[in-house]
Amino acid sequence: MSKTLHIAVLKGGVSSERDVSLVSGAACAKALRDEGYRVSEIDAGYNLWEQLQSAGPDVIFNALHGDWGEDGRVQGVLDMFGRPYTHSGVMASALAMDKHRAKSVLRDAGITVPKGGLIPRCDVATAHPFEPPYVVKPNGQGSSVGVYIVKKGDAPLHRLANKTDMGEAVIVEAYIPGRELTVAVMGDRSLAVTEIVPNVDWYDFEAKYADGGSQHIIPADIPHDVQKLCMDWALKAHKALGCQGVSRADYRFDDVSEELTDIVNKIVMLEVNTQPGMTPTSLVPEQAAFHGIGFGALCRWMVEDASWPRKSAQVISG
């Protein structure tokens, strides 16, 4: 009789996205039990090494979100622990979480990214870095945590002076009007394009995770060439950053600026998420289901895709 694999699902963690991760982890743990695995749920802390030693899993399913859990630090512990684990390895995780450096890699791969850069936080709090509208966000957090939109006519974000949790420098990017699109990558293929229609002014943390916070339209009602470019770029970004397992690329599709005629300039990739949400309202499970892959089958695939060691980032050119 073959051994039943023991899966440790990492959830919770220490980031600002802890609550979302608890939901993701619980959902994945249930799905994996339903698939016949033996599952231990670990509320991951800074003593993760001891927690893993105590559990003794065969495979580690990383359902953590935010800094520490998806920025390469936990992946470093998992590399040292020496058991197969899901999602991306140390280098890809660290690179994708560093928005400034990731943009450079994506740009070199021929992908259009927002104009802007890394600017001292206190400078942004004092004066407009450039003409509004623009977006201000931390360089190393996800899920739209700590993101500000400065509109035309707004004063500078003086409150940033006290936002030490955003780091000494912040990303400032030109605001891109239009529609929110996203593409999940599963292994070596892009799944679909989803349009996200927030029920609030923009796709913030609440719109992502609250019931009724947004509508997901799959497949997105967009021109075929837009769909193709989004799916091609998602896979290219996945490879350029060295991602493994599942990732998700987020875009803005500017279909309102009349001066833009080239499709390459109408589509802008905002970022790549190496630990996409796995909650009931999450986008990756929806795109998998669009291809007939149920939530349990998706989680099983992620376990079967797990490996040790995970590869390092491998930059490709456009």
C-alpha positions in Angstrom: 0.0 0.0 0.0 1.4 3.4 -1.0 2.1 5.9 1.8 -0.4 8.8 2.2 1.5 12.0 1.7 1.6 14.3 4.6 1.1 18.0 3.6 1.9 20.9 5.9 -0.1 23.9 4.9 1.5 27.2 6.0 -1.1 29.9 6.7 -1.4 33.1 8.8 2.1 34.4 9.2 3.2 37.8 10.5 2.3 40.2 7.6 -0.5 42.6 7.2 -2.2 40.0 5.0 -2.4 37.5 7.9 -6.2 37.3 8.0 -6.4 36.6 4.2 -3.7 33.9 4.5 -5.7 32.2 7.3 -8.7 31.9 4.9 -6.5 30.8 2.0 -4.8 28.2 4.1 -7.9 26.8 5.7 -9.5 26.4 2.2 -6.5 24.7 0.8 -6.2 22.4 3.8 -9.8 21.3 3.4 -9.4 20.7 -0.3 -6.3 18.6 0.2 -7.9 16.5 2.9 -10.8 15.9 0.5 -8.2 14.8 -2.1 -7.0 12.1 0.3 -3.9 13.7 1.8 -2.9 13.8 5.4 -2.8 17.5 6.3 -1.3 19.6 9.1 -2.1 23.3 9.3 0.7 25.4 10.6 0.1 29.0 11.7 3.6 30.1 10.6 5.7 32.1 13.0 9.3 33.1 13.3 9.9 29.7 14.8 8.9 28.1 11.5 11.9 25.7 11.5 10.8 24.2 14.8 7.2 24.0 13.6 8.2 22.1 10.5 10.4 19.8 12.5 7.6 19.0 14.8 5.1 18.3 12.0 7.6 16.3 9.8 5.7 16.8 6.5 6.5 15.2 3.1 5.5 18.4 1.2 5.0 22.0 2.3 2.1 24.0 0.8 2.8 27.7 1.2 -0.4 29.6 1.6 1.2 32.7 3.1 0.7 36.1 1.7 2.6 39.4 2.1 6.1 40.2 3.2 8.0 37.4 5.0 5.8 34.7 3.6 6.3 35.5 -0.1 9.4 37.7 -0.3 12.0 34.9 -0.2 12.5 34.7 3.6 10.2 31.8 4.3 11.4 30.2 1.0 14.9 30.3 2.4 13.8 28.4 5.5 12.0 25.9 3.2 15.2 25.5 1.1 17.1 24.7 4.3 14.5 22.3 5.5 14.9 20.2 2.4 11.4 19.1 1.5 9.5 19.8 -1.6 7.4 23.0 -1.4 5.0 24.9 -3.6 5.1 28.2 -5.5 8.3 30.0 -6.3 11.8 29.7 -4.8 13.9 32.3 -3.0 15.2 34.4 -5.8 11.9 34.6 -7.8 9.9 35.4 -4.7 12.3 38.1 -3.5 12.5 39.6 -7.0 8.8 39.7 -7.7 8.1 41.3 -4.3 10.6 44.0 -4.9 8.4 46.0 -7.3 11.1 48.4 -8.5 13.6 45.6 -9.5 10.8 43.4 -10.9 9.7 46.3 -13.2 13.3 46.4 -14.6 13.2 42.7 -15.4 9.8 42.9 -17.0 10.8 46.0 -19.0 13.9 44.1 -20.2 11.7 41.2 -21.3 9.7 43.5 -23.5 6.7 44.0 -21.3 5.2 47.5 -20.8 5.2 48.6 -17.2 4.1 51.9 -15.5 6.3 55.0 -15.8 7.7 56.0 -12.4 10.3 55.0 -9.9 11.5 54.6 -6.3 11.4 57.9 -4.5 12.2 58.8 -0.8 9.0 58.6 1.1 9.5 62.0 2.9 10.1 63.7 -0.5 6.7 62.4 -1.7 5.1 63.7 1.5 6.5 67.2 0.9 5.8 67.8 -2.8 4.4 66.2 -5.9 7.1 64.1 -7.5 5.4 64.8 -10.8 2.1 66.1 -12.1 -1.0 64.1 -10.7 -2.7 61.8 -11.2 -0.2 59.2 -9.8 -0.2 56.2 -7.5 2.0 55.7 -4.4 2.6 52.3 -2.9 5.1 50.4 -0.9 7.9 48.7 -2.7 7.5 45.4 -1.0 3.9 44.6 -0.1 0.9 43.1 -1.9 -2.9 43.0 -2.0 -3.2 46.8 -2.5 -2.0 47.4 1.1 -0.9 50.9 1.6 -1.7 52.1 -1.9 -2.8 55.7 -2.5 -4.1 57.4 -5.6 -3.3 61.1 -5.8 -5.8 62.8 -8.2 -5.5 66.0 -10.2 -5.9 68.9 -7.8 -5.0 66.9 -4.7 -2.4 68.1 -2.2 0.8 66.1 -1.7 0.4 63.1 0.6 1.7 64.8 3.8 0.6 61.8 6.0 3.3 59.7 4.3 5.9 61.4 6.5 4.6 59.2 9.4 4.0 56.0 7.4 7.3 54.3 8.4 5.8 50.9 7.7 6.0 51.8 4.0 9.8 51.9 4.1 12.2 54.8 3.4 11.4 54.8 -0.3 8.1 54.3 -2.1 7.0 53.4 -5.6 5.4 56.4 -7.4 3.8 55.6 -10.8 1.7 57.4 -13.3 -2.0 56.6 -12.8 -3.3 54.5 -15.7 -7.0 54.9 -16.5 -9.1 52.1 -17.9 -9.9 48.5 -17.0 -8.4 46.1 -14.5 -7.3 42.7 -16.0 -5.5 39.7 -14.6 -4.1 36.5 -15.9 -3.1 33.4 -13.9 -0.3 31.2 -15.0 -0.3 27.5 -14.0 3.0 25.8 -14.8 3.8 26.5 -18.4 0.4 28.0 -19.6 -1.7 31.1 -19.1 -5.2 30.2 -18.1 -7.5 33.1 -19.0 -8.1 36.9 -18.8 -10.4 38.1 -16.1 -11.7 41.6 -15.9 -12.2 42.9 -12.4 -14.9 45.4 -11.9 -14.6 46.9 -8.4 -17.8 48.0 -6.6 -15.8 50.8 -5.1 -13.7 53.6 -6.7 -10.7 51.3 -7.4 -9.5 47.7 -6.7 -8.3 48.1 -3.2 -7.8 45.6 -0.4 -11.5 45.6 0.5 -12.5 45.1 -3.2 -10.2 42.1 -3.4 -11.3 40.2 -0.4 -14.7 41.5 0.9 -17.9 39.6 -0.3 -19.3 41.7 -3.1 -16.3 43.9 -3.3 -15.9 43.3 -7.0 -17.3 41.5 -10.0 -15.1 39.0 -11.9 -15.9 38.7 -15.7 -14.3 35.6 -17.2 -13.4 35.6 -20.0 -13.0 39.3 -20.1 -15.0 41.1 -22.9 -12.0 42.5 -24.7 -10.5 42.4 -28.2 -8.8 39.2 -29.2 -5.4 41.0 -29.6 -5.6 42.4 -26.1 -6.5 39.0 -24.7 -3.6 37.4 -26.5 -1.0 40.0 -25.5 -2.1 39.7 -21.8 -1.8 35.9 -21.8 1.5 36.0 -23.7 3.0 38.6 -21.3 1.8 36.7 -18.2 3.7 33.6 -19.2 6.7 35.7 -20.3 6.8 37.5 -17.0 6.4 34.2 -15.1 9.5 32.9 -16.9 11.5 36.1 -16.7 11.2 36.3 -13.0 11.9 32.6 -12.6 8.5 31.8 -11.0 7.3 28.2 -10.5 3.9 26.7 -9.8 1.1 29.3 -9.9 1.5 33.1 -10.4 -0.8 35.9 -11.4 -0.1 39.0 -13.5 -2.2 42.1 -13.0 -2.8 44.7 -15.8 -4.4 48.0 -16.6 -6.0 48.2 -20.1 -6.2 51.9 -21.1 -9.1 51.9 -23.6 -10.1 55.5 -22.8 -7.0 57.6 -23.8 -7.6 58.6 -27.4 -3.9 59.4 -28.1 -2.9 55.8 -27.5 -3.2 53.8 -30.7 -0.5 51.0 -30.2 -1.9 48.1 -28.3 1.5 47.6 -26.6 1.1 51.0 -24.9 -2.6 50.4 -24.0 -1.7 47.3 -21.9 0.5 47.9 -18.8 1.5 45.2 -16.4 1.3 46.4 -12.8 3.0 43.5 -11.1 3.3 39.7 -10.8 2.1 37.9 -7.6 4.0 34.7 -6.8 1.6 33.7 -4.0 -1.9 34.5 -5.4 -4.9 34.3 -3.1 -6.7 31.0 -2.6 -9.8 32.4 -0.9 -13.4 31.9 -2.0 -13.3 35.2 -3.9 -9.8 34.6 -5.4 -9.0 34.8 -9.1 -6.7 31.8 -9.7 -9.3 29.2 -8.6 -11.9 30.9 -10.9 -9.6 30.8 -13.9 -8.7 27.1 -13.2 -12.5 26.3 -12.9 -13.0 28.0 -16.3 -10.8 25.2 -17.7 -12.7 22.5 -15.8 -10.1 22.3 -13.0 -11.9 22.2 -9.6 -10.4 23.7 -6.5 -9.3 20.3 -5.1 -7.7 19.4 -8.4 -5.9 22.7 -8.5 -4.5 22.2 -5.0 -3.5 18.6 -5.9 -1.7 19.9 -9.0 0.2 22.4 -6.8 1.3 19.6 -4.5 2.4 17.4 -7.4 4.3 20.4 -8.9 6.2 21.0 -5.6 9.9 20.3 -5.6 13.1 20.9 -3.8 15.2 22.9 -4.4 13.1 25.4 -6.3 15.0 27.1 -9.1 16.4 30.6 -9.0 15.3 33.5 -11.2 16.3 33.2 -14.8 16.0 36.5 -16.6 15.0 36.3 -20.3 15.1 39.1 -22.9 12.2 40.3 -25.0 
